[in-house]
Amino acid sequence: MGKFINYCKESFVELTEKTTWPTWENLTKHSLLVLITTVMLAAVLWVVDFAFQKLMMLIYTL
């Protein structure tokens, strides 16, 4: 049990004193970048899926 308590104490110290956290500006900037990238990737996948569906419908109707 002593090892677990020591682990928790060391983890707390690491998170509060040794970790560098991003600024609010960096956090919002990177979150927006991830959101835009996700939307763009979803749009590209939708186009590919739509094109593949039309191609398969053309092949199946032959």
N, CA, C and O atoms as CSV, one atom per row, in Angstrom:
chain,resi,resn,atom,element,x,y,z
A,1,MET,N,N,0.825,-1.191,0.000
A,1,MET,CA,C,0.000,0.000,0.000
A,1,MET,C,C,0.864,1.247,0.000
A,1,MET,O,O,0.471,2.275,-0.552
A,2,GLY,N,N,2.041,1.167,0.616
A,2,GLY,CA,C,2.948,2.307,0.660
A,2,GLY,C,C,3.469,2.696,-0.717
A,2,GLY,O,O,3.663,3.877,-1.008
A,3,LYS,N,N,3.694,1.683,-1.569
A,3,LYS,CA,C,4.162,1.962,-2.926
A,3,LYS,C,C,3.101,2.715,-3.723
A,3,LYS,O,O,3.424,3.614,-4.500
A,4,PHE,N,N,1.844,2.349,-3.531
A,4,PHE,CA,C,0.751,3.011,-4.255
A,4,PHE,C,C,0.627,4.474,-3.816
A,4,PHE,O,O,0.448,5.357,-4.655
A,5,ILE,N,N,0.720,4.730,-2.532
A,5,ILE,CA,C,0.630,6.106,-2.028
A,5,ILE,C,C,1.805,6.925,-2.542
A,5,ILE,O,O,1.631,8.077,-2.940
A,6,ASN,N,N,2.999,6.342,-2.539
A,6,ASN,CA,C,4.178,7.019,-3.070
A,6,ASN,C,C,3.997,7.330,-4.554
A,6,ASN,O,O,4.351,8.413,-5.019
A,7,TYR,N,N,3.446,6.372,-5.285
A,7,TYR,CA,C,3.182,6.575,-6.715
A,7,TYR,C,C,2.227,7.745,-6.927
A,7,TYR,O,O,2.452,8.583,-7.800
A,8,CYS,N,N,1.163,7.805,-6.132
A,8,CYS,CA,C,0.186,8.896,-6.252
A,8,CYS,C,C,0.822,10.243,-5.932
A,8,CYS,O,O,0.551,11.230,-6.615
A,9,LYS,N,N,1.660,10.298,-4.907
A,9,LYS,CA,C,2.338,11.544,-4.546
A,9,LYS,C,C,3.275,11.994,-5.662
A,9,LYS,O,O,3.286,13.169,-6.029
A,10,GLU,N,N,4.054,11.071,-6.199
A,10,GLU,CA,C,4.984,11.406,-7.266
A,10,GLU,C,C,4.244,11.828,-8.535
A,10,GLU,O,O,4.695,12.728,-9.244
A,11,SER,N,N,3.129,11.193,-8.820
A,11,SER,CA,C,2.332,11.576,-9.986
A,11,SER,C,C,1.791,12.986,-9.824
A,11,SER,O,O,1.804,13.768,-10.776
A,12,PHE,N,N,1.318,13.319,-8.637
A,12,PHE,CA,C,0.797,14.655,-8.374
A,12,PHE,C,C,1.888,15.709,-8.544
A,12,PHE,O,O,1.655,16.755,-9.149
A,13,VAL,N,N,3.074,15.435,-8.014
A,13,VAL,CA,C,4.193,16.371,-8.154
A,13,VAL,C,C,4.560,16.540,-9.624
A,13,VAL,O,O,4.815,17.657,-10.075
A,14,GLU,N,N,4.587,15.461,-10.361
A,14,GLU,CA,C,4.927,15.536,-11.783
A,14,GLU,C,C,3.913,16.382,-12.540
A,14,GLU,O,O,4.288,17.205,-13.374
A,15,LEU,N,N,2.632,16.183,-12.252
A,15,LEU,CA,C,1.598,16.936,-12.967
A,15,LEU,C,C,1.553,18.402,-12.588
A,15,LEU,O,O,1.221,19.240,-13.426
A,16,THR,N,N,1.879,18.737,-11.349
A,16,THR,CA,C,1.768,20.124,-10.908
A,16,THR,C,C,3.055,20.922,-11.068
A,16,THR,O,O,2.997,22.137,-11.257
A,17,GLU,N,N,4.213,20.275,-10.997
A,17,GLU,CA,C,5.471,21.021,-11.005
A,17,GLU,C,C,6.352,20.777,-12.218
A,17,GLU,O,O,7.120,21.660,-12.601
A,18,LYS,N,N,6.266,19.610,-12.831
A,18,LYS,CA,C,7.196,19.272,-13.902
A,18,LYS,C,C,6.574,19.295,-15.290
A,18,LYS,O,O,7.296,19.284,-16.287
A,19,THR,N,N,5.267,19.328,-15.369
A,19,THR,CA,C,4.586,19.308,-16.656
A,19,THR,C,C,4.389,20.730,-17.160
A,19,THR,O,O,4.006,21.623,-16.404
A,20,THR,N,N,4.652,20.925,-18.438
A,20,THR,CA,C,4.406,22.217,-19.063
A,20,THR,C,C,3.045,22.157,-19.751
A,20,THR,O,O,2.850,21.376,-20.682
A,21,TRP,N,N,2.119,22.972,-19.298
A,21,TRP,CA,C,0.776,22.981,-19.853
A,21,TRP,C,C,0.673,24.065,-20.920
A,21,TRP,O,O,1.319,25.105,-20.793
A,22,PRO,N,N,-0.124,23.850,-21.970
A,22,PRO,CA,C,-0.250,24.872,-23.020
A,22,PRO,C,C,-1.033,26.082,-22.512
A,22,PRO,O,O,-1.828,25.988,-21.576
A,23,THR,N,N,-0.783,27.207,-23.154
A,23,THR,CA,C,-1.562,28.399,-22.817
A,23,THR,C,C,-2.951,28.251,-23.401
A,23,THR,O,O,-3.190,27.397,-24.255
A,24,TRP,N,N,-3.870,29.090,-22.936
A,24,TRP,CA,C,-5.246,29.021,-23.436
A,24,TRP,C,C,-5.285,29.310,-24.935
A,24,TRP,O,O,-6.065,28.702,-25.669
A,25,GLU,N,N,-4.434,30.246,-25.391
A,25,GLU,CA,C,-4.383,30.592,-26.816
A,25,GLU,C,C,-3.921,29.395,-27.647
A,25,GLU,O,O,-4.520,29.092,-28.679
A,26,ASN,N,N,-2.867,28.718,-27.209
A,26,ASN,CA,C,-2.383,27.534,-27.928
A,26,ASN,C,C,-3.419,26.416,-27.922
A,26,ASN,O,O,-3.615,25.732,-28.926
A,27,LEU,N,N,-4.065,26.242,-26.801
A,27,LEU,CA,C,-5.075,25.198,-26.692
A,27,LEU,C,C,-6.224,25.424,-27.659
A,27,LEU,O,O,-6.649,24.495,-28.345
A,28,THR,N,N,-6.729,26.643,-27.720
A,28,THR,CA,C,-7.841,26.930,-28.633
A,28,THR,C,C,-7.402,26.853,-30.090
A,28,THR,O,O,-8.154,26.383,-30.945
A,29,LYS,N,N,-6.174,27.319,-30.375
A,29,LYS,CA,C,-5.670,27.282,-31.750
A,29,LYS,C,C,-5.543,25.842,-32.243
A,29,LYS,O,O,-5.959,25.521,-33.356
A,30,HIS,N,N,-4.974,24.987,-31.417
A,30,HIS,CA,C,-4.782,23.595,-31.824
A,30,HIS,C,C,-6.102,22.829,-31.859
A,30,HIS,O,O,-6.279,21.943,-32.695
A,31,SER,N,N,-7.010,23.152,-30.978
A,31,SER,CA,C,-8.323,22.510,-31.000
A,31,SER,C,C,-9.075,22.877,-32.272
A,31,SER,O,O,-9.725,22.027,-32.879
A,32,LEU,N,N,-8.989,24.137,-32.675
A,32,LEU,CA,C,-9.628,24.572,-33.913
A,32,LEU,C,C,-9.004,23.876,-35.116
A,32,LEU,O,O,-9.710,23.489,-36.048
A,33,LEU,N,N,-7.691,23.718,-35.098
A,33,LEU,CA,C,-7.004,23.016,-36.175
A,33,LEU,C,C,-7.479,21.566,-36.276
A,33,LEU,O,O,-7.711,21.062,-37.375
A,34,VAL,N,N,-7.623,20.905,-35.144
A,34,VAL,CA,C,-8.105,19.517,-35.140
A,34,VAL,C,C,-9.538,19.451,-35.651
A,34,VAL,O,O,-9.881,18.549,-36.415
A,35,LEU,N,N,-10.370,20.390,-35.242
A,35,LEU,CA,C,-11.765,20.417,-35.699
A,35,LEU,C,C,-11.847,20.616,-37.204
A,35,LEU,O,O,-12.589,19.903,-37.880
A,36,ILE,N,N,-11.101,21.569,-37.739
A,36,ILE,CA,C,-11.118,21.831,-39.180
A,36,ILE,C,C,-10.590,20.636,-39.953
A,36,ILE,O,O,-11.162,20.261,-40.976
A,37,THR,N,N,-9.510,20.035,-39.483
A,37,THR,CA,C,-8.950,18.859,-40.148
A,37,THR,C,C,-9.940,17.696,-40.146
A,37,THR,O,O,-10.065,16.983,-41.141
A,38,THR,N,N,-10.634,17.507,-39.042
A,38,THR,CA,C,-11.617,16.431,-38.946
A,38,THR,C,C,-12.767,16.646,-39.913
A,38,THR,O,O,-13.208,15.705,-40.573
A,39,VAL,N,N,-13.254,17.870,-40.002
A,39,VAL,CA,C,-14.352,18.178,-40.927
A,39,VAL,C,C,-13.901,17.978,-42.371
A,39,VAL,O,O,-14.644,17.424,-43.181
A,40,MET,N,N,-12.692,18.424,-42.698
A,40,MET,CA,C,-12.189,18.249,-44.063
A,40,MET,C,C,-12.018,16.772,-44.410
A,40,MET,O,O,-12.368,16.349,-45.512
A,41,LEU,N,N,-11.485,15.992,-43.479
A,41,LEU,CA,C,-11.316,14.563,-43.715
A,41,LEU,C,C,-12.672,13.871,-43.881
A,41,LEU,O,O,-12.826,12.997,-44.734
A,42,ALA,N,N,-13.640,14.261,-43.074
A,42,ALA,CA,C,-14.982,13.691,-43.196
A,42,ALA,C,C,-15.582,14.024,-44.559
A,42,ALA,O,O,-16.234,13.179,-45.172
A,43,ALA,N,N,-15.369,15.241,-45.035
A,43,ALA,CA,C,-15.889,15.626,-46.347
A,43,ALA,C,C,-15.227,14.824,-47.466
A,43,ALA,O,O,-15.900,14.371,-48.392
A,44,VAL,N,N,-13.928,14.651,-47.379
A,44,VAL,CA,C,-13.217,13.864,-48.392
A,44,VAL,C,C,-13.698,12.417,-48.381
A,44,VAL,O,O,-13.922,11.834,-49.441
A,45,LEU,N,N,-13.856,11.841,-47.215
A,45,LEU,CA,C,-14.343,10.460,-47.130
A,45,LEU,C,C,-15.769,10.335,-47.643
A,45,LEU,O,O,-16.124,9.322,-48.245
A,46,TRP,N,N,-16.596,11.362,-47.408
A,46,TRP,CA,C,-17.965,11.339,-47.926
A,46,TRP,C,C,-17.951,11.344,-49.447
A,46,TRP,O,O,-18.715,10.608,-50.071
A,47,VAL,N,N,-17.092,12.165,-50.057
A,47,VAL,CA,C,-16.999,12.228,-51.516
A,47,VAL,C,C,-16.517,10.890,-52.074
A,47,VAL,O,O,-17.069,10.397,-53.058
A,48,VAL,N,N,-15.507,10.307,-51.465
A,48,VAL,CA,C,-14.992,9.021,-51.927
A,48,VAL,C,C,-16.066,7.945,-51.785
A,48,VAL,O,O,-16.249,7.131,-52.690
A,49,ASP,N,N,-16.769,7.936,-50.669
A,49,ASP,CA,C,-17.836,6.960,-50.454
A,49,ASP,C,C,-18.952,7.135,-51.476
A,49,ASP,O,O,-19.458,6.151,-52.014
A,50,PHE,N,N,-19.338,8.373,-51.746
A,50,PHE,CA,C,-20.395,8.653,-52.717
A,50,PHE,C,C,-19.970,8.197,-54.112
A,50,PHE,O,O,-20.754,7.576,-54.830
A,51,ALA,N,N,-18.724,8.507,-54.497
A,51,ALA,CA,C,-18.226,8.107,-55.811
A,51,ALA,C,C,-18.149,6.585,-55.918
A,51,ALA,O,O,-18.509,6.016,-56.949
A,52,PHE,N,N,-17.686,5.934,-54.868
A,52,PHE,CA,C,-17.599,4.477,-54.889
A,52,PHE,C,C,-18.991,3.853,-54.975
A,52,PHE,O,O,-19.177,2.855,-55.671
A,53,GLN,N,N,-19.966,4.428,-54.281
A,53,GLN,CA,C,-21.340,3.929,-54.337
A,53,GLN,C,C,-21.888,4.042,-55.756
A,53,GLN,O,O,-22.501,3.102,-56.262
A,54,LYS,N,N,-21.672,5.180,-56.395
A,54,LYS,CA,C,-22.152,5.359,-57.770
A,54,LYS,C,C,-21.460,4.401,-58.721
A,54,LYS,O,O,-22.096,3.857,-59.624
A,55,LEU,N,N,-20.166,4.187,-58.531
A,55,LEU,CA,C,-19.425,3.252,-59.373
A,55,LEU,C,C,-19.952,1.834,-59.199
A,55,LEU,O,O,-20.126,1.117,-60.184
A,56,MET,N,N,-20.202,1.426,-57.985
A,56,MET,CA,C,-20.723,0.083,-57.733
A,56,MET,C,C,-22.131,-0.081,-58.301
A,56,MET,O,O,-22.468,-1.139,-58.834
A,57,MET,N,N,-22.953,0.965,-58.187
A,57,MET,CA,C,-24.303,0.887,-58.775
A,57,MET,C,C,-24.201,0.736,-60.305
A,57,MET,O,O,-24.974,-0.008,-60.909
A,58,LEU,N,N,-23.267,1.427,-60.910
A,58,LEU,CA,C,-23.059,1.318,-62.372
A,58,LEU,C,C,-22.620,-0.097,-62.723
A,58,LEU,O,O,-23.119,-0.678,-63.687
A,59,ILE,N,N,-21.704,-0.652,-61.961
A,59,ILE,CA,C,-21.215,-2.004,-62.225
A,59,ILE,C,C,-22.330,-3.033,-62.033
A,59,ILE,O,O,-22.466,-3.949,-62.845
A,60,TYR,N,N,-23.129,-2.897,-60.973
A,60,TYR,CA,C,-24.185,-3.869,-60.694
A,60,TYR,C,C,-25.327,-3.810,-61.700
A,60,TYR,O,O,-26.026,-4.806,-61.887
A,61,THR,N,N,-25.533,-2.688,-62.340
A,61,THR,CA,C,-26.639,-2.576,-63.297
A,61,THR,C,C,-26.240,-3.074,-64.674
A,61,THR,O,O,-27.086,-3.108,-65.569
A,62,LEU,N,N,-25.002,-3.458,-64.881
A,62,LEU,CA,C,-24.585,-3.977,-66.189
A,62,LEU,C,C,-25.127,-5.347,-66.457
A,62,LEU,O,O,-24.865,-5.919,-67.515
